[in-house]
């Protein structure tokens, strides 16, 4: 069995201290060569017809399990574990394991796994990304390779995008693991070190990606530079309290990444950082002065905003004016570099980071909103004083300045797993990057039933006001005439609340799901498929949630999804559309966007003005609107790919410098 060119057929020694893969340093020639290899060999990715061979093997193995009672199932699992540890992932042993899991799922959960789920599980066990459509049962699919790897003695991490899914999946699948004699743990925010250590000691651990990487960084800090197996084993011999006993994780053996494109691609633009807090109360006056100076500078003349890069650049005129404005303040402001860095940070806080879009202010604290999930990240902060600058802008008490203790990109972290695999509904568009960065190939798994989702023509409006009015009219019409459930997707808290106000004015009852209501997510999503229900949601409704339709809804046409703003990757649009038409049910979706949306304004500059000038009525010619939207999305995707690549290279370069100086990451 191979994982993107890595030979992982032989089972690892589960007793080895902290196993992880050593990173290979790649130069420019290596990266170019890898891209060429991908281009030439992508057609050799295992196809469905190759993976399908597991299905008849499982059916054959299942015949001997139907007559077993609970104790017989447990004994079969113990015997199978011994064979897997000795002989590895042989097809006949994998088939027996899958048959065993399927039988237990049927008995404990009352669900029968489909053939496509067996194929998806087989792809994951082979170290591939299984692309499976929304509603195809990825949560249950993951139990197949997870149980097989755990029975073989590997510690398994099932990685997903938020705490809600961690708890839901771990608790929901626990009866299956219990019946097979496997322990399951979960990692969520707020757990103590002892609780985390206990959870990671389990055979299978469910965790969200951020908590997992931060726990790994904590281990790296605890270990320092002594991070070889021989050192750890020697330490156990001569120290009563070896560092190995205080670590959180057991190493990086086998990872199954749910929503793999979100974790491995979308969130890989920014490194994860652990920082220590220093007293910075004395700096509040400096932040106030910086914001005051920034407010006296004129955009376009003194500074330029680069929205696509999320950066601010002072012009020569602006630098000269800043020098004059800061002269009476003296002290720190007399130093050119310091005053320019502080004012650029203040300009960034004022112009690039918006309340209810990039962050919330709750209980007097600034809380970051995850731009990919729409959820609040209460324990996270921006680095370099930016967080304190935004706190000052919002009139909050400033937190201590953060000093970086350890940092790591998602790319470098996940490449350290001995076996890495995953599943998602949208991976084809980034298959090349998944191979180049992670050596992961994508296997497209067919749906269990034919897709019956209707894609209605996109509507593009010249102004945001015209768009919101059209959305309200469309919702009112469907609600009045069809009574079908409607899911409306927005990109920010501010947009969701603006539209909520318009729906209220129109007398349309609805539910709002954004970062302010994230605790009620499960309840809101559970009822989003009810007849006549209108649900307004940010990105958080687009991933991992399961919208079940009430009786009679499918016959009426199913769930209807309205996208009110294109995202910076077409994959994310597909994820939201994928909320309807699951498992062969009827459903429909459409996009209603404007040329004043952030994506178009940020990536096309003056083109939206051109589009508005030629608009004869409330809507643009469809071909022109689609052209502008596609150009903006492609520009965003290219820029983000470059940003991810630059982030990885900078992290590798920094790691080399730290290693040379004797420090850790």
C-alpha positions as CSV (number, residue, x, y, z in Angstrom):
1,X,0.0,0.0,0.0
2,X,1.3,3.4,-0.9
3,X,0.5,6.9,0.3
4,X,1.4,9.2,-2.5
5,X,4.8,7.5,-3.1
6,X,5.3,6.6,0.5
7,X,5.6,2.9,1.3
8,X,3.4,2.3,4.3
9,X,2.5,-1.3,3.8
10,X,4.3,-2.6,6.9
11,X,2.6,-1.8,10.1
12,X,4.4,0.6,12.4
13,X,5.5,-0.5,15.9
14,X,2.9,1.0,18.1
15,X,5.3,1.0,21.0
16,X,7.8,3.2,19.2
17,X,7.9,6.6,21.0
18,X,6.3,9.5,19.1
19,X,6.5,8.2,15.5
20,X,6.4,10.8,12.8
21,X,7.7,11.2,9.3
22,X,10.9,13.2,8.8
23,X,10.4,16.0,6.4
24,X,12.3,16.0,3.1
25,X,13.8,19.4,2.1
26,X,12.8,20.3,-1.4
27,X,14.5,22.8,-3.6
28,X,13.0,24.6,-6.6
29,X,14.0,21.8,-9.0
30,X,12.3,19.3,-6.7
31,X,9.0,21.2,-6.8
32,X,9.2,21.6,-10.6
33,X,9.9,17.9,-10.9
34,X,7.0,17.0,-8.6
35,X,4.6,19.1,-10.7
36,X,5.8,17.3,-13.9
37,X,5.4,14.0,-12.2
38,X,1.8,14.9,-11.2
39,X,1.0,16.1,-14.8
40,X,2.3,12.8,-16.3
41,X,0.9,10.3,-13.7
42,X,-2.4,11.8,-12.5
43,X,-4.2,9.4,-14.8
44,X,-2.7,6.5,-12.8
45,X,-4.5,7.4,-9.7
46,X,-6.5,4.3,-8.7
47,X,-9.8,4.4,-10.5
48,X,-13.2,3.4,-9.1
49,X,-13.1,0.1,-11.0
50,X,-9.8,-0.8,-9.2
51,X,-11.2,0.1,-5.8
52,X,-14.5,-1.7,-6.4
53,X,-12.8,-5.0,-6.0
54,X,-13.1,-4.6,-2.2
55,X,-16.9,-4.9,-2.4
56,X,-17.2,-8.6,-3.4
57,X,-14.5,-9.5,-1.0
58,X,-16.4,-7.8,1.8
59,X,-19.7,-9.5,0.8
60,X,-17.9,-12.9,0.9
61,X,-16.3,-12.2,4.3
62,X,-19.7,-11.0,5.7
63,X,-21.3,-14.5,5.3
64,X,-19.4,-15.9,8.3
65,X,-20.3,-13.0,10.6
66,X,-24.1,-13.0,10.5
67,X,-24.5,-15.9,12.9
68,X,-22.1,-14.4,15.5
69,X,-23.4,-13.0,18.7
70,X,-21.9,-10.0,20.6
71,X,-19.1,-12.1,22.1
72,X,-18.4,-13.8,18.8
73,X,-18.0,-10.3,17.2
74,X,-15.6,-9.2,19.9
75,X,-13.5,-12.4,19.6
76,X,-13.4,-12.1,15.8
77,X,-12.1,-8.5,16.3
78,X,-9.3,-9.7,18.6
79,X,-8.2,-12.4,16.3
80,X,-8.3,-10.0,13.3
81,X,-6.2,-7.5,15.2
82,X,-3.4,-10.1,15.7
83,X,-3.4,-10.9,12.0
84,X,-3.3,-7.2,11.0
85,X,-0.4,-6.5,13.3
86,X,1.6,-9.4,11.9
87,X,0.7,-9.4,8.2
88,X,-0.4,-5.8,7.4
89,X,-3.3,-4.5,5.3
90,X,-3.7,-7.6,3.1
91,X,-6.9,-7.3,1.0
92,X,-8.5,-10.4,2.6
93,X,-7.8,-9.0,6.1
94,X,-9.1,-5.5,5.1
95,X,-12.2,-7.1,3.6
96,X,-12.9,-9.0,6.9
97,X,-12.3,-5.9,8.9
98,X,-14.7,-3.9,6.7
99,X,-17.3,-6.7,6.9
100,X,-17.0,-6.7,10.7
101,X,-17.5,-2.9,10.9
102,X,-20.4,-3.0,8.5
103,X,-22.1,-5.8,10.6
104,X,-21.5,-3.8,13.8
105,X,-22.9,-0.6,12.3
106,X,-26.0,-2.5,11.2
107,X,-26.6,-3.9,14.6
108,X,-25.7,-0.9,16.7
109,X,-26.9,2.0,14.5
110,X,-29.5,0.3,12.4
111,X,-27.7,1.5,9.2
112,X,-26.4,-0.6,6.3
113,X,-23.3,0.7,4.6
114,X,-23.5,1.2,0.9
115,X,-21.1,-0.2,-1.6
116,X,-19.8,3.2,-2.4
117,X,-18.9,3.7,1.3
118,X,-16.9,0.5,1.2
119,X,-15.1,1.9,-1.8
120,X,-14.5,5.2,-0.1
121,X,-13.1,3.5,3.0
122,X,-10.8,1.4,0.9
123,X,-9.5,4.5,-0.9
124,X,-8.8,6.2,2.5
125,X,-7.0,3.1,3.8
126,X,-4.8,3.3,0.7
127,X,-3.8,6.8,1.6
128,X,-6.0,8.7,-0.9
129,X,-8.4,11.5,-0.7
130,X,-11.9,10.1,-1.3
131,X,-14.1,12.6,-3.0
132,X,-17.6,11.8,-2.0
133,X,-20.7,14.0,-2.5
134,X,-22.6,15.7,0.2
135,X,-24.9,13.3,2.0
136,X,-23.0,10.2,0.9
137,X,-22.2,9.2,4.5
138,X,-18.6,10.2,4.9
139,X,-18.8,10.0,8.7
140,X,-19.7,6.3,8.6
141,X,-17.2,5.7,5.7
142,X,-14.4,6.9,8.0
143,X,-15.2,4.2,10.6
144,X,-14.0,1.5,8.1
145,X,-10.3,2.6,7.7
146,X,-10.3,4.0,11.3
147,X,-11.2,0.7,12.8
148,X,-8.9,-1.3,10.5
149,X,-5.9,0.9,11.3
150,X,-6.7,0.9,15.0
151,X,-7.0,-2.9,15.1
152,X,-3.6,-3.0,13.4
153,X,-2.2,-1.1,16.4
154,X,-2.0,2.4,14.9
155,X,-3.1,5.5,16.8
156,X,-5.8,7.0,14.6
157,X,-6.7,10.7,14.4
158,X,-10.0,11.6,12.7
159,X,-9.5,15.3,12.0
160,X,-12.5,17.6,11.3
161,X,-13.2,21.3,11.2
162,X,-14.9,22.2,14.4
163,X,-15.8,21.0,17.9
164,X,-19.4,20.4,17.1
165,X,-18.5,17.8,14.5
166,X,-15.9,16.3,16.8
167,X,-18.5,15.7,19.5
168,X,-21.2,14.6,17.1
169,X,-19.1,12.1,15.3
170,X,-17.2,10.7,18.3
171,X,-20.4,10.2,20.3
172,X,-22.4,8.9,17.4
173,X,-19.8,6.3,16.4
174,X,-18.8,5.2,19.9
175,X,-21.2,2.2,20.0
176,X,-19.4,0.8,16.9
177,X,-16.0,1.2,18.5
178,X,-17.1,-0.2,21.8
179,X,-18.4,-3.4,20.1
180,X,-15.0,-3.9,18.5
181,X,-13.1,-3.4,21.7
182,X,-11.7,0.0,20.6
183,X,-11.5,3.1,22.7
184,X,-12.5,6.5,21.4
185,X,-11.6,9.9,22.6
186,X,-12.3,13.5,21.6
187,X,-10.4,16.8,21.8
188,X,-12.3,20.0,22.1
189,X,-11.6,23.5,23.4
190,X,-11.3,24.0,27.1
191,X,-9.9,20.5,28.0
192,X,-7.1,20.3,30.5
193,X,-3.7,18.8,29.6
194,X,-4.6,15.6,31.5
195,X,-7.9,15.2,29.7
196,X,-6.2,15.7,26.3
197,X,-3.5,13.2,27.1
198,X,-6.1,10.7,28.1
199,X,-8.0,11.3,24.8
200,X,-4.9,10.9,22.7
201,X,-4.2,7.6,24.5
202,X,-7.4,6.1,22.9
203,X,-7.2,3.9,19.9
204,X,-9.2,6.5,17.8
205,X,-9.2,10.2,18.6
206,X,-11.6,12.7,17.1
207,X,-10.2,16.3,17.0
208,X,-10.4,19.5,15.1
209,X,-7.5,20.6,13.1
210,X,-6.5,23.7,15.1
211,X,-6.6,21.9,18.5
212,X,-4.5,19.1,17.1
213,X,-1.8,21.3,15.7
214,X,-1.6,23.4,18.8
215,X,-1.2,20.2,21.0
216,X,1.6,19.1,18.7
217,X,3.3,22.4,19.0
218,X,3.0,22.1,22.8
219,X,4.8,18.8,22.6
220,X,7.5,20.3,20.5
221,X,8.1,23.0,23.0
222,X,8.2,20.4,25.8
223,X,10.7,18.2,23.9
224,X,13.0,21.0,22.8
225,X,15.7,19.8,20.5
226,X,15.9,16.3,22.0
227,X,13.4,14.7,19.6
228,X,14.8,11.5,18.4
229,X,13.5,8.0,19.4
230,X,16.8,7.0,20.9
231,X,16.9,10.1,23.1
232,X,13.3,9.6,24.3
233,X,14.0,5.9,25.1
234,X,17.2,6.7,26.9
235,X,15.5,9.3,29.0
236,X,13.0,6.7,30.2
237,X,15.9,4.7,31.6
238,X,17.6,7.4,33.7
239,X,14.8,9.8,34.6
240,X,11.9,9.2,36.9
241,X,9.8,11.8,35.1
242,X,10.8,11.6,31.4
243,X,9.4,14.1,28.9
244,X,7.7,11.2,27.0
245,X,5.3,10.8,29.9
246,X,4.3,14.5,29.9
247,X,3.5,14.7,26.1
248,X,-0.1,15.0,24.9
249,X,0.1,13.0,21.6
250,X,1.4,9.6,21.0
251,X,2.9,10.6,17.7
252,X,1.6,11.0,14.2
253,X,0.6,7.5,12.9
254,X,-2.5,7.6,10.8
255,X,-4.7,10.7,10.1
256,X,-8.1,10.7,8.3
257,X,-8.9,14.4,7.5
258,X,-12.6,15.1,7.0
259,X,-13.4,18.1,4.7
260,X,-9.8,17.6,3.5
261,X,-9.8,20.5,1.1
262,X,-10.9,22.9,3.8
263,X,-8.2,21.8,6.2
264,X,-5.3,21.1,3.9
265,X,-5.9,23.9,1.3
266,X,-8.2,26.7,2.5
267,X,-6.8,27.0,6.0
268,X,-3.1,26.5,4.9
269,X,-2.6,30.2,4.1
270,X,-1.8,31.1,7.7
271,X,0.7,29.4,10.0
272,X,-0.5,28.3,13.5
273,X,1.4,30.1,16.3
274,X,1.7,29.5,20.0
275,X,2.6,32.6,21.9
276,X,3.3,33.7,25.4
277,X,1.7,36.8,26.9
278,X,3.7,39.8,28.0
279,X,2.4,42.8,30.0
280,X,1.6,45.5,27.5
281,X,-0.7,47.8,29.5
282,X,1.8,50.6,29.0
283,X,1.3,50.3,25.2
284,X,-2.4,51.3,25.2
285,X,-1.5,55.0,24.9
286,X,0.8,54.1,22.0
287,X,-2.0,52.3,20.2
288,X,-4.3,55.2,20.7
289,X,-1.7,57.6,19.3
290,X,-1.2,55.3,16.3
291,X,-4.9,55.2,15.5
292,X,-5.1,58.9,15.8
293,X,-2.2,59.4,13.4
294,X,-3.6,56.9,11.0
295,X,-7.0,58.7,10.9
296,X,-5.2,61.9,9.8
297,X,-3.7,60.3,6.7
298,X,-5.6,60.4,3.4
299,X,-6.1,57.2,1.4
300,X,-4.9,57.3,-2.1
301,X,-2.4,60.0,-1.4
302,X,-0.7,59.0,1.9
303,X,-1.4,55.2,1.7
304,X,-2.7,52.5,-0.6
305,X,-4.9,49.6,0.5
306,X,-4.2,46.3,-1.2
307,X,-7.4,44.3,-0.3
308,X,-6.4,41.2,-2.1
309,X,-3.1,40.9,-0.2
310,X,-4.7,42.3,3.0
311,X,-1.9,44.9,3.4
312,X,-1.4,48.6,3.6
313,X,1.5,50.5,1.9
314,X,2.6,54.0,2.9
315,X,3.6,56.3,0.1
316,X,6.6,58.6,0.2
317,X,4.2,61.5,0.7
318,X,2.5,59.6,3.5
319,X,5.8,58.9,5.2
320,X,6.8,62.5,5.1
321,X,3.4,63.7,6.4
322,X,3.6,61.0,9.2
323,X,7.0,62.4,10.2
324,X,5.6,65.8,10.6
325,X,2.5,64.6,12.5
326,X,4.5,62.5,14.9
327,X,7.2,65.0,15.7
328,X,5.4,66.6,18.7
329,X,5.0,63.2,20.3
330,X,8.7,62.4,20.7
331,X,9.9,59.2,22.3
332,X,9.1,56.0,20.3
333,X,7.6,58.2,17.5
334,X,11.0,59.7,16.8
335,X,12.2,56.4,15.3
336,X,11.2,56.1,11.6
337,X,10.8,52.4,11.5
338,X,8.8,52.1,14.7
339,X,6.3,54.8,13.8
340,X,5.7,53.5,10.3
341,X,5.2,50.0,11.5
342,X,2.7,51.1,14.1
343,X,0.7,53.4,11.8
344,X,0.6,50.7,9.1
345,X,-0.8,48.3,11.7
346,X,-3.3,51.0,12.8
347,X,-4.4,51.5,9.1
348,X,-4.8,47.8,8.8
349,X,-7.0,47.7,11.9
350,X,-9.1,50.5,10.5
351,X,-9.5,49.5,6.9
352,X,-8.8,45.8,6.5
353,X,-10.5,44.2,9.5
354,X,-14.2,44.9,10.0
355,X,-16.4,44.2,13.0
356,X,-19.0,41.4,12.4
357,X,-17.0,40.2,9.4
358,X,-13.5,39.4,10.6
359,X,-14.3,39.5,14.4
360,X,-17.0,40.0,17.0
361,X,-16.9,42.1,20.1
362,X,-18.5,40.0,22.9
363,X,-18.3,40.7,26.7
364,X,-15.7,43.4,26.0
365,X,-13.4,41.1,24.1
366,X,-12.4,40.9,20.4
367,X,-13.1,37.4,19.1
368,X,-11.8,36.3,15.7
369,X,-14.3,34.8,13.2
370,X,-12.9,31.9,11.2
371,X,-13.4,33.1,7.6
372,X,-13.8,29.5,6.3
373,X,-16.4,28.3,8.8
374,X,-18.0,31.4,10.1
375,X,-17.3,30.3,13.7
376,X,-15.8,32.2,16.6
377,X,-12.3,31.3,17.7
378,X,-12.3,32.7,21.3
379,X,-8.8,31.6,22.2
380,X,-7.1,32.9,19.1
381,X,-5.4,36.3,18.5
382,X,-3.7,38.1,15.6
383,X,0.1,38.4,16.1
384,X,2.5,41.4,16.0
385,X,0.3,43.7,18.0
386,X,-2.6,43.7,15.5
387,X,-5.0,42.2,17.9
388,X,-4.2,44.8,20.5
389,X,-4.6,47.6,17.9
390,X,-8.1,46.3,17.0
391,X,-9.0,46.0,20.7
392,X,-8.0,49.7,21.1
393,X,-10.0,50.6,18.0
394,X,-13.1,49.0,19.6
395,X,-12.6,50.5,23.0
396,X,-11.8,47.1,24.7
397,X,-9.2,46.5,27.4
398,X,-6.1,45.3,25.6
399,X,-4.7,41.9,26.2
400,X,-1.1,41.2,26.8
401,X,1.2,41.5,23.8
402,X,2.0,38.0,22.3
403,X,5.5,36.7,21.9
404,X,5.9,33.8,19.5
405,X,7.0,30.6,21.1
406,X,6.4,28.1,18.3
407,X,4.8,28.2,14.8
408,X,4.0,25.6,12.1
409,X,2.1,25.5,8.9
410,X,-0.6,23.0,8.2
411,X,1.4,21.8,5.2
412,X,4.5,20.9,7.2
413,X,2.4,19.4,10.1
414,X,0.3,17.0,8.0
415,X,3.3,15.9,5.9
416,X,4.7,14.4,9.1
417,X,2.0,11.8,9.5
418,X,3.3,8.3,8.6
419,X,0.0,7.8,6.7
420,X,-2.2,10.7,5.7
421,X,-5.6,10.3,3.9
422,X,-8.9,12.1,3.9
423,X,-12.3,12.7,2.4
424,X,-14.3,15.6,1.1
425,X,-17.0,16.5,-1.4
426,X,-14.8,18.9,-3.3
427,X,-11.2,18.0,-4.1
428,X,-10.9,17.7,-7.9
429,X,-10.2,21.4,-8.4
430,X,-7.1,21.3,-6.1
431,X,-5.9,17.8,-6.9
432,X,-2.7,19.1,-8.3
433,X,-1.8,21.0,-5.1
434,X,-2.8,18.1,-2.9
435,X,-0.2,16.0,-4.8
436,X,2.5,18.6,-5.0
437,X,2.3,19.6,-1.3
438,X,1.1,16.4,0.5
439,X,1.7,13.6,-2.1
440,X,-2.0,12.9,-1.9
441,X,-4.0,11.7,-4.9
442,X,-7.8,12.1,-5.3
443,X,-10.2,9.2,-6.0
444,X,-13.6,10.3,-7.2
445,X,-16.2,8.0,-5.6
446,X,-19.6,7.8,-7.5
447,X,-22.8,8.7,-5.7
448,X,-24.9,5.9,-4.3
449,X,-27.9,7.3,-6.2
450,X,-28.1,9.6,-9.2
451,X,-27.9,13.3,-8.4
452,X,-31.2,15.1,-9.0
453,X,-30.1,18.6,-8.0
454,X,-31.3,21.4,-10.3
455,X,-28.8,24.2,-11.0
456,X,-30.8,27.4,-11.8
457,X,-29.2,30.2,-13.9
458,X,-27.1,32.6,-11.9
459,X,-28.4,36.2,-11.5
460,X,-25.9,39.1,-11.4
461,X,-27.1,42.5,-10.3
462,X,-25.2,45.9,-10.7
463,X,-25.6,46.9,-7.1
464,X,-25.8,45.2,-3.7
465,X,-29.1,47.0,-3.0
466,X,-30.6,45.5,-6.1
467,X,-29.3,42.1,-5.2
468,X,-30.7,42.1,-1.6
469,X,-34.1,43.3,-2.9
470,X,-34.2,40.5,-5.5
471,X,-33.2,37.9,-2.8
472,X,-36.1,39.0,-0.6
473,X,-38.5,38.9,-3.5
474,X,-37.3,35.5,-4.5
475,X,-37.7,34.1,-1.0
476,X,-41.1,35.6,-0.6
477,X,-42.3,34.1,-3.9
478,X,-41.0,30.6,-3.1
479,X,-42.3,30.8,0.5
480,X,-45.7,31.9,-0.6
481,X,-46.2,29.6,-3.6
482,X,-44.2,26.5,-2.8
483,X,-43.6,26.3,0.9
484,X,-40.3,24.6,0.3
485,X,-37.5,25.0,2.9
486,X,-34.9,27.6,1.8
487,X,-31.3,27.9,2.9
488,X,-29.7,31.3,2.1
489,X,-25.9,31.5,2.3
490,X,-23.9,34.7,3.2
491,X,-20.2,35.3,3.7
492,X,-20.3,37.4,6.9
493,X,-22.2,38.0,10.1
494,X,-22.9,41.6,8.9
495,X,-24.4,40.4,5.6
496,X,-26.5,37.8,7.4
497,X,-27.9,40.3,9.8
498,X,-28.5,42.9,7.1
499,X,-30.5,40.4,5.1
500,X,-32.3,39.2,8.3
501,X,-33.5,42.8,8.8
502,X,-34.9,42.9,5.2
503,X,-36.6,39.6,5.6
504,X,-38.2,40.8,8.9
505,X,-39.4,43.9,7.2
506,X,-41.0,41.7,4.5
507,X,-42.8,39.7,7.1
508,X,-40.9,36.5,6.4
509,X,-40.2,34.4,9.5
510,X,-36.7,32.9,9.5
511,X,-33.8,31.5,11.5
512,X,-30.3,33.0,11.5
513,X,-27.2,30.9,12.0
514,X,-23.9,32.8,12.3
515,X,-21.1,33.2,14.8
516,X,-23.5,34.8,17.3
517,X,-25.7,31.7,17.3
518,X,-23.1,28.9,16.9
519,X,-24.1,27.2,20.1
520,X,-27.6,26.6,18.7
521,X,-26.2,25.3,15.4
522,X,-27.3,21.7,15.8
523,X,-30.9,22.7,16.6
524,X,-31.2,25.2,13.7
525,X,-29.7,22.9,11.1
526,X,-31.9,20.0,12.3
527,X,-35.0,21.9,11.4
528,X,-33.7,23.6,8.2
529,X,-35.4,21.0,6.1
530,X,-38.9,21.6,7.5
531,X,-41.7,22.6,5.2
532,X,-41.8,26.4,4.8
533,X,-38.6,26.9,6.9
534,X,-36.3,29.8,5.9
535,X,-32.7,29.5,7.2
536,X,-30.1,32.3,6.8
537,X,-26.6,31.1,7.4
538,X,-22.9,32.0,7.0
539,X,-20.3,29.5,5.8
540,X,-20.8,27.3,8.9
541,X,-23.9,25.6,7.3
542,X,-21.9,24.6,4.3
543,X,-19.7,21.9,5.8
544,X,-20.3,18.8,7.8
545,X,-23.9,19.4,8.7
546,X,-26.7,17.2,7.7
547,X,-30.0,18.8,6.7
548,X,-32.8,16.2,6.8
549,X,-36.0,16.9,4.9
550,X,-39.4,16.5,6.6
551,X,-42.0,14.3,5.1
552,X,-43.5,15.7,1.9
553,X,-40.6,18.2,1.3
554,X,-38.9,16.0,-1.3
555,X,-42.1,15.6,-3.3
556,X,-42.5,19.4,-3.2
557,X,-39.1,19.9,-4.8
558,X,-36.7,19.5,-1.9
559,X,-34.5,22.1,-0.3
560,X,-33.7,25.2,-2.3
561,X,-30.3,26.9,-1.7
562,X,-29.6,30.6,-2.5
563,X,-26.0,31.8,-2.7
564,X,-25.8,35.5,-2.1
565,X,-22.1,36.1,-2.7
566,X,-19.5,34.0,-4.6
567,X,-16.6,32.8,-2.5
568,X,-12.9,33.0,-3.3
569,X,-12.9,29.4,-4.5
570,X,-15.5,27.7,-6.6
571,X,-15.2,24.7,-4.4
572,X,-16.8,26.6,-1.5
573,X,-19.8,27.5,-3.7
574,X,-20.2,23.8,-4.6
575,X,-20.1,22.9,-0.9
576,X,-23.1,25.2,-0.2
577,X,-25.0,24.0,-3.2
578,X,-24.3,20.5,-2.0
579,X,-26.6,21.0,1.0
580,X,-29.5,20.2,-1.3
581,X,-30.2,17.2,-3.5
582,X,-28.5,14.6,-1.2
583,X,-28.9,10.9,-1.6
584,X,-30.8,11.2,-4.8
585,X,-33.4,13.5,-3.3
586,X,-34.8,16.4,-5.3
587,X,-33.3,19.9,-4.7
588,X,-32.4,23.1,-6.4
589,X,-29.9,25.9,-6.1
590,X,-29.0,29.3,-7.6
591,X,-26.6,32.2,-7.2
592,X,-27.8,35.8,-6.8
593,X,-24.7,38.1,-6.6
594,X,-23.8,41.7,-7.4
595,X,-20.9,43.6,-8.9
596,X,-20.5,45.4,-5.5
597,X,-19.7,42.1,-3.7
598,X,-16.3,41.9,-2.0
599,X,-14.9,39.3,-4.4
600,X,-15.4,41.4,-7.5
601,X,-14.4,44.7,-6.0
602,X,-11.2,43.2,-4.5
603,X,-10.0,41.2,-7.5
604,X,-11.3,43.2,-10.6
605,X,-10.8,46.8,-9.5
606,X,-12.6,49.0,-11.9
607,X,-14.4,46.3,-13.9
608,X,-17.5,46.4,-11.7
609,X,-17.9,50.1,-12.6
610,X,-17.8,49.1,-16.3
611,X,-20.4,46.4,-15.6
612,X,-22.7,48.9,-13.9
613,X,-22.4,51.4,-16.7
614,X,-23.6,49.0,-19.3
615,X,-26.4,47.5,-17.2
616,X,-29.6,48.5,-18.9
617,X,-31.9,47.3,-16.1
618,X,-31.8,45.7,-12.7
619,X,-29.8,42.7,-14.0
620,X,-26.8,42.4,-16.2
621,X,-26.4,40.4,-19.4
622,X,-25.8,37.0,-18.0
623,X,-22.7,36.4,-20.1
624,X,-21.0,39.6,-18.8
625,X,-21.8,38.9,-15.2
626,X,-20.6,35.3,-15.4
627,X,-17.4,36.5,-17.1
628,X,-16.7,39.0,-14.3
629,X,-17.4,36.5,-11.5
630,X,-15.3,33.8,-13.1
631,X,-12.4,36.2,-13.6
632,X,-12.6,37.3,-10.0
633,X,-12.7,33.7,-8.7
634,X,-9.8,32.6,-10.8
635,X,-7.7,35.6,-9.7
636,X,-8.5,34.8,-6.1
637,X,-7.7,31.1,-6.5
638,X,-4.3,31.9,-8.2
639,X,-3.4,34.4,-5.5
640,X,-4.3,32.1,-2.6
641,X,-2.3,29.3,-4.2
642,X,0.7,31.6,-4.4
643,X,0.1,32.7,-0.8
644,X,0.0,29.1,0.5
645,X,3.2,28.3,-1.4
646,X,4.9,31.4,0.0
647,X,3.7,30.6,3.5
648,X,5.2,27.1,3.3
649,X,8.5,28.3,1.9
650,X,8.8,31.0,4.5
651,X,8.1,28.5,7.3
652,X,10.7,26.1,5.9
653,X,13.2,28.8,5.7
654,X,12.5,29.9,9.3
655,X,12.7,26.3,10.4
656,X,16.2,26.0,8.8
657,X,17.3,29.2,10.6
658,X,16.0,28.1,14.0
659,X,17.6,24.7,13.6
660,X,20.9,26.4,12.8
661,X,20.6,28.5,15.9
662,X,19.7,25.5,18.1
663,X,16.1,26.5,18.7
664,X,12.9,24.5,17.9
665,X,10.3,25.6,15.3
